[in-house]
Amino acid sequence: MQFTPWATRLVLTLSLSATALLTACGGKGGDGGNTQVRLLNATQSYATLDLTVKDKTVNSKVAYGTVGDYASVDSGESATRVLAGDAATSIAATTPTLVGGVNYTYIAYGFAGAVRTSLLQEDQAAPDAGKAKLQIVNLALDAGQVDVYLLGPNDAVDTVTASTSGLNGGTGSGYISQNAGTYRLRVTGAAKRSDLRLDVPAITLDSAGVHTLILTSASSGTLVNGIVLTQKGTAKAFANTLARVRAVNALAGAPTVAASVNGITLLPASLPPNVSEYVSLPAGGGNATVTVDGAAIGVTSQTMAAGSDYTLLVSGTAGTAAGVWITDDNRLPTVSGTAKIRLINGLSDPTAVTTLNVDYTAVVSNVLPGTASAAQTINAGTTGSLITVNSPLQLTPLYNPATGISTTGLTQLSSGGVYSVFVLGDPKAATVAGKLAKDR
């Protein structure tokens, strides 16, 4: 199988080691003979999809994680559209160059409003008996670089070498020769084995089989789902079963906070302001244990959806501390040259609404304590942006980098970055602190 990416979210370097690129555009197709095409639905937003070639439906109601039957089409008439199920709304279109006598699988992936297509050319020679070929394709554009491990029953992720490492979104690994058999699949952030993105107890690589592991973004953008497609065969989906959680000590004053979820430590006892790293946990019920200066406080449990990210925000004062769960959107911005930013209000005064300003323009307003704004897309710029947070309870900004973070007050936001601005403390006592966190 050969892999061709077409549209991508941001500008990506397409580096397909040992994988030849097909022609991704152009008018008339290859040699005018017939070819076989089918659709794989790897999207996050559409339960079923249709595939048309020259306005003729060749696959209908292809469910997520499944592949349609092959249909014969004229390789010289390859204008292709992917349509959203019953609505018959075109969500992606392309006109690739196809070669007669070859089998192809179109892969539709992404989210509503940003669906993309890639192409697998299924003509890879089968390996010998007892061996398997595996190609890994990273279509999880929001996840960034990943490492992929295939573990035997007695292997530990801390000692096994990755099957492929530093795999960028929109790229493929080329074919890897493996012994046929069943493996545990683990996908991590690049060069960070503890940054678990997908954990599948068992995937099977058939003897003399040719397989492609397709990674796509889960709802948070950071965790990934997997689909194993067998050349000229079936597809099997492996949905993510993890959620990611981090904890924030946003208390006024200097009380220490320790936080864990389901017995896993997120935040050791530490002073504010402090934001932990995300930790991957099994999705489902999330029971938080939070202590303030060693005394436990009550926190409502949270049902953690698979593939999602959460922030456990501990705010107020030492005597009024409360823990709230906030759902995070860590998907990357869709336009090159932009960043995403949001405001998380951890102030102790329940009346202290806040406004986030970027270059003197209000980006979000009326954010209540214990809540977060929706993420907003802004231009990343090249000379930096002035980011401030204001509240009617205080004349001067609650957060202003010019007061001690930089002499100019300007903050350079990375193109494609995702940021949270935290404000915490007691505005009436003028003991407010701010923190800019780069979430992605």
C-alpha positions in Angstrom: 0.0 0.0 0.0 1.2 3.5 -0.8 -0.1 6.5 1.1 -1.0 9.9 -0.2 -2.1 12.8 2.1 -4.0 15.6 0.5 -5.4 18.5 2.5 -3.8 19.1 5.9 -4.7 21.4 8.7 -1.4 23.3 8.9 1.6 23.3 6.5 3.2 19.9 7.0 6.4 18.4 5.7 5.4 15.2 3.9 8.2 12.7 4.5 7.1 9.2 3.8 10.2 7.1 4.3 10.1 4.1 2.0 6.6 5.0 0.9 6.2 6.5 -2.6 3.9 9.4 -3.0 1.1 9.1 -5.5 -0.1 12.0 -7.6 -2.5 13.9 -5.5 -4.2 16.2 -8.0 -4.6 16.6 -11.7 -7.4 16.0 -14.2 -7.6 12.8 -16.2 -6.4 9.7 -14.4 -3.8 7.1 -15.3 -4.1 4.7 -18.2 -7.8 4.7 -18.8 -8.4 1.2 -17.5 -10.7 0.2 -14.6 -9.6 0.3 -11.0 -11.1 -0.7 -7.7 -11.9 1.9 -5.0 -13.6 1.8 -1.6 -14.0 4.1 1.4 -12.7 3.9 5.0 -14.6 6.1 7.5 -12.1 7.3 10.0 -13.8 10.6 10.9 -14.8 11.7 14.4 -18.0 13.5 13.5 -19.9 11.3 11.0 -21.5 8.0 11.9 -21.8 7.1 8.2 -20.3 8.3 4.9 -20.9 7.8 1.2 -18.3 7.8 -1.6 -19.1 8.9 -5.1 -16.9 8.8 -8.2 -18.1 11.0 -11.1 -21.3 11.5 -9.2 -22.0 7.7 -9.0 -22.4 6.3 -5.6 -19.8 3.5 -5.1 -20.0 3.1 -1.3 -23.1 3.9 0.9 -23.5 4.3 4.6 -20.0 3.3 5.6 -19.9 3.3 9.4 -17.0 4.7 11.5 -14.1 2.3 11.6 -15.3 0.2 8.7 -14.5 0.0 5.0 -16.9 -0.3 2.1 -16.8 -2.9 -0.7 -14.7 -2.4 -3.7 -16.3 -0.8 -6.8 -15.0 -0.8 -10.3 -14.5 2.7 -11.7 -12.8 4.2 -14.8 -9.3 5.4 -13.7 -9.6 8.2 -16.2 -12.7 9.6 -14.5 -11.6 9.9 -10.9 -13.5 13.0 -9.6 -14.3 11.8 -6.1 -16.5 13.2 -3.3 -17.2 12.0 0.3 -20.7 12.8 1.4 -22.2 12.8 4.9 -24.7 10.0 5.1 -28.4 10.8 4.8 -27.8 14.5 4.3 -25.9 13.8 1.1 -23.7 16.9 1.8 -20.3 16.9 0.2 -17.6 17.2 2.9 -14.5 16.4 0.9 -13.6 16.3 -2.8 -10.5 15.4 -4.8 -9.5 14.3 -8.3 -6.5 11.9 -7.9 -4.5 10.2 -10.6 -5.5 6.5 -10.5 -3.8 3.6 -12.2 -5.9 1.0 -14.0 -5.9 -2.5 -12.4 -4.9 -1.3 -8.9 -7.0 -1.3 -5.7 -7.3 1.9 -3.7 -8.8 2.8 -0.3 -9.9 6.4 0.3 -9.5 7.4 4.0 -11.8 10.1 5.2 -10.7 11.5 8.6 -10.9 14.6 10.8 -13.8 16.5 12.4 -16.9 18.3 11.0 -15.8 21.3 9.0 -12.3 20.0 8.6 -12.6 16.5 6.9 -9.7 15.4 4.8 -9.0 12.5 2.6 -5.9 10.3 2.0 -5.3 7.5 -0.4 -3.9 4.0 0.1 -2.7 2.2 -3.0 -3.1 -1.5 -2.2 -0.4 -3.3 -4.3 2.2 -4.2 -1.7 3.7 -7.7 -2.2 2.8 -10.1 0.6 5.6 -11.1 3.0 6.7 -14.7 3.6 4.7 -17.0 5.9 5.3 -16.2 9.5 6.0 -12.5 8.7 3.8 -9.4 8.4 4.2 -6.0 6.9 3.0 -3.0 8.9 2.8 0.6 7.8 1.9 3.3 10.4 0.1 6.4 9.1 -0.3 9.4 11.5 -3.5 11.2 10.5 -3.9 12.6 14.0 -2.8 16.0 12.9 -3.8 17.5 16.3 -1.6 15.1 18.2 1.8 16.2 17.0 4.7 13.8 16.8 4.2 10.4 18.2 6.2 7.2 18.9 4.6 3.8 18.3 5.5 0.6 20.2 4.5 -3.0 19.5 5.0 -5.0 22.6 5.2 -8.7 23.1 3.6 -10.4 26.1 6.8 -10.1 28.2 7.9 -6.7 27.0 8.0 -3.5 29.0 7.6 -0.1 27.3 10.5 1.3 29.2 12.9 -1.1 27.5 11.5 -1.8 24.0 12.6 0.3 21.0 9.8 2.1 19.3 8.7 0.6 15.9 8.6 4.2 14.6 9.5 7.4 16.5 8.9 11.1 15.9 6.2 10.4 13.4 4.7 13.7 12.4 1.0 14.3 11.6 0.4 13.7 7.9 3.3 11.3 7.4 3.7 7.5 7.2 6.4 5.2 8.5 7.0 3.1 5.4 6.6 -0.7 5.8 8.0 -2.4 8.8 8.7 -6.1 8.8 7.3 -7.8 11.9 6.9 -11.4 13.0 3.2 -12.3 12.6 1.3 -12.5 15.9 -0.5 -10.5 18.5 1.0 -7.4 20.1 0.1 -4.8 22.6 0.0 -1.4 20.9 1.1 1.7 22.8 1.3 5.2 21.2 3.1 7.9 23.2 4.2 11.5 22.6 7.5 11.7 20.8 10.5 10.9 23.1 8.3 10.7 26.1 7.2 7.2 27.1 5.1 8.4 30.0 3.0 10.6 27.7 0.5 7.8 26.8 -1.8 8.6 23.9 -3.3 5.1 23.0 -3.1 1.7 24.7 -4.5 -1.3 22.9 -4.1 -4.6 24.7 -4.0 -6.7 21.6 -3.8 -6.2 17.8 -3.1 -9.1 15.5 -0.8 -9.1 12.5 -1.7 -12.0 10.2 0.9 -14.3 8.7 1.8 -13.1 5.2 -0.5 -10.1 5.8 0.0 -6.5 4.8 -1.5 -4.0 7.3 -1.8 -0.3 7.8 -2.2 1.2 11.3 -4.1 4.5 10.9 -3.9 7.0 13.8 -6.6 9.7 14.1 -7.2 12.4 16.6 -9.6 11.7 19.5 -12.0 14.5 20.8 -9.3 16.3 22.8 -6.9 16.5 19.9 -4.1 15.0 21.9 -5.1 11.4 22.5 -5.5 9.2 19.4 -7.7 6.4 18.0 -6.4 3.6 15.9 -7.7 1.6 12.9 -5.9 -1.4 11.5 -6.7 -1.9 7.8 -5.7 -5.1 6.1 -4.7 -4.8 2.4 -7.7 -5.8 0.3 -9.4 -6.9 3.5 -11.3 -5.6 6.5 -10.7 -2.8 9.0 -10.8 -3.0 12.8 -11.2 0.1 14.9 -9.5 0.6 18.3 -11.2 3.5 20.1 -9.3 5.3 22.8 -10.1 4.2 26.3 -8.1 7.0 28.1 -8.7 10.5 29.4 -6.1 13.1 30.4 -6.3 15.1 33.6 -4.2 17.9 35.1 -4.6 19.8 38.4 -4.2 23.4 39.2 -3.5 25.1 42.6 -5.2 28.4 42.2 -5.8 29.3 45.8 -5.3 32.8 47.3 -2.4 33.2 49.6 0.1 30.4 50.1 -1.8 27.2 51.0 -0.3 23.9 49.7 -2.5 21.7 47.6 -2.1 18.1 46.7 -4.4 16.4 44.2 -4.9 12.9 42.8 -7.6 11.1 40.7 -8.4 7.5 41.2 -5.3 7.1 43.3 -2.9 8.6 40.7 -1.0 11.7 41.8 -1.5 14.7 39.6 -0.1 17.4 41.9 2.2 16.8 44.9 1.7 19.2 47.8 2.8 22.5 46.3 2.2 26.3 46.6 0.1 28.4 44.2 0.2 29.1 41.3 1.0 25.6 40.1 -0.2 23.7 37.0 0.6 20.0 36.7 1.2 18.1 33.5 -1.5 16.1 32.1 -1.7 12.4 33.2 -3.4 9.7 31.1 -6.0 7.7 33.1 -8.6 5.0 32.2 -11.8 6.8 31.1 -14.9 6.5 33.2 -15.5 7.7 36.8 -13.0 10.2 38.1 -12.8 10.4 41.9 -10.6 13.2 43.0 -8.8 13.5 46.3 -7.7 17.0 47.2 -6.0 18.3 50.3 -5.4 21.9 51.3 -2.6 22.3 53.9 -3.1 18.5 54.6 -6.9 18.7 55.1 -9.2 17.0 52.6 -11.9 18.9 50.8 -14.9 17.5 49.0 -14.8 17.3 45.2 -17.6 16.1 43.0 -16.8 13.1 40.9 -16.5 13.4 37.1 -17.4 11.0 34.3 -14.3 11.3 32.1 -15.2 10.7 28.5 -12.8 8.6 26.5 -10.5 10.7 24.4 -11.1 13.9 26.4 -8.9 16.2 28.4 -9.8 17.8 31.8 -8.4 20.4 34.3 -9.2 19.9 38.0 -9.1 23.5 39.2 -8.7 24.1 43.0 -9.6 27.7 43.7 -10.9 30.0 46.5 -9.1 30.5 49.8 -7.7 28.0 52.3 -11.0 28.1 54.1 -13.3 28.1 51.1 -11.4 25.9 48.7 -13.4 24.1 46.1 -12.4 21.7 43.3 -14.2 22.0 39.9 -13.7 20.0 36.7 -13.2 21.8 33.4 -13.3 20.1 30.0 -10.4 21.2 27.9 -10.2 21.7 24.1 -6.6 21.0 23.0 -7.3 20.7 19.3 -4.9 22.8 17.3 -6.1 25.9 15.4 -7.3 25.2 11.9 -5.6 28.2 10.2 -1.8 28.6 9.8 -0.4 31.6 11.6 -2.9 31.5 14.4 -3.0 30.4 18.0 -5.8 29.4 20.5 -6.2 31.1 23.8 -8.7 30.9 26.7 -9.1 32.3 30.2 -9.5 30.2 33.4 -10.8 32.2 36.3 -9.5 30.9 39.7 -10.2 34.0 41.8 -11.4 33.6 45.3 -14.1 36.3 45.1 -17.3 34.8 43.6 -18.3 38.2 42.1 -14.9 38.7 40.3 -15.9 38.4 36.6 -12.9 38.7 34.3 -12.1 39.8 30.7 -9.2 38.6 28.6 -7.7 41.2 26.3 -5.2 40.7 23.4 -3.7 43.8 22.0 -6.3 46.0 23.8 -9.2 44.0 22.3 -11.5 41.9 24.5 -11.3 38.3 23.3 -13.5 36.9 26.0 -15.6 38.6 28.7 -17.6 37.9 31.8 -15.8 34.8 32.8 -16.9 33.8 36.3 -14.7 32.4 39.0 -14.4 28.6 38.9 -15.1 28.6 35.1 -13.2 28.7 31.8 -14.0 30.6 28.6 -14.2 28.9 25.3 -10.9 28.9 23.4 -10.6 31.7 20.9 -8.4 31.8 17.7 -6.2 34.8 17.3 -3.3 35.8 15.1 0.0 34.6 16.5 1.9 37.5 15.0 5.7 37.9 14.7 6.4 40.7 17.2 4.4 39.4 20.2 1.0 40.3 21.7 0.0 42.3 24.7 -2.1 39.9 26.9 -3.9 41.3 29.9 -6.8 40.2 32.2 -9.1 42.8 33.9 -11.9 42.7 36.4 -14.2 45.5 37.6 -13.1 44.8 41.1 -9.6 46.1 40.4 -8.4 49.2 38.5 -5.1 47.7 37.3 -5.0 44.5 35.3 -5.1 41.3 37.2 -2.6 39.8 34.7 -0.1 42.0 32.9 3.3 40.6 31.7 4.8 44.1 31.8 4.7 44.1 35.6 7.4 41.5 35.9 7.4 38.9 33.2 9.0 41.0 30.4 10.1 44.6 30.0 7.9 45.1 26.9 4.8 43.4 28.2 4.6 41.5 24.9 4.2 37.7 24.8 5.2 35.7 21.7 2.5 33.1 20.9 3.6 30.3 18.7 1.7 29.6 15.4 -0.3 26.5 16.1 -0.1 26.9 19.8 -2.8 26.4 22.4 -2.7 28.5 25.6 -4.5 29.0 28.9 -4.3 32.2 31.0 -4.9 31.5 34.7 -5.8 34.2 37.2 -6.0 33.4 40.9 -5.9 34.9 44.3 -8.0 37.6 46.1 -8.7 40.7 44.0 -10.0 42.6 47.0 -6.8 42.1 48.8 -4.8 42.9 45.7 -3.0 39.6 45.9 -3.7 38.3 42.4 -1.3 36.3 40.4 -1.5 35.3 36.7 0.1 32.4 34.8 0.2 31.7 31.1 0.4 28.0 30.3 1.2 26.5 26.9 -1.1 23.6 26.7 0.1 22.5 23.3 
